[in-house]
Amino acid sequence: GDSVTQMEGPVTLSEEAFLTINCTYTATGYPSLFWYVQYPGEGLQLLLKATKADDKGSNKGFEATYRKETTSFHLEKGSVQVSDSAVYFCALDTGRRALTFGSGTRLQVQP
Amino acid sequence: SAVISQKPSRDICQRGTSLTIQCQVDSQVTMMFWYRQQPGQSLTLIATANQGSEATYESGFVIDKFPISRPNLTFSTLTVSNMSPEDSSIYLCSVTPGQGGEQYFGPGTRLTVT
């Protein structure tokens, strides 16, 4: 079945450090890929998406590129801020519209 | 996008009782989804609710435990029946209003069963 694997957390970084959160997937066909973010005490928000191979999704300084050859969708940001501290979820949709989520990665950014 | 509200936002319930969670969307949508997020865990899909048809449940979830109603294109309810402490979770509804596949989530209902 479909699955998403994310790197274990928590990830602890200093402000302005470079961020990478790894995400790989297993799916039949060509899924759409998403990153969602859950800030402390808040609901789940869509951060970015990519719907086909080599697409790059971007938002709020975050980027992720859909790599079909490595079945990956790693999340990156060049310079993190304290306000980026949250849990990040990678997810996929194979067309049935329901999402399959990874386990989530907690990011802690220290000033 | 879509604006989704859920009621209640949180509740503490006794074992053996039932709780109905409401989900209201500000626009008409065909598909609505119910997810569960157990403490410290990721989201797991419970069921897909389409207006005018029976909900489709994922493996491990049954209608007797999680009955769902979908009376119109903007509203759905999820009931957690005969609750036990293992049902303590955040329950979220979501919708896909457009063709891009992205889902928008409600704020969640935090349920604690004692």
Interface residues (C-beta under 8 A of the other chain):
Chain A: S32 F34 Y36 E42 G43 L44 Q45 L46 K49 T51 F89 D93 R96 R97 A98 L99 T100 F101 G102 S103 G104
Chain B: M31 F33 Q41 S42 L43 T44 L45 T48 L92 S94 T96 G100 G101 E102 Q103 Y104 F105 G106 P107 G108
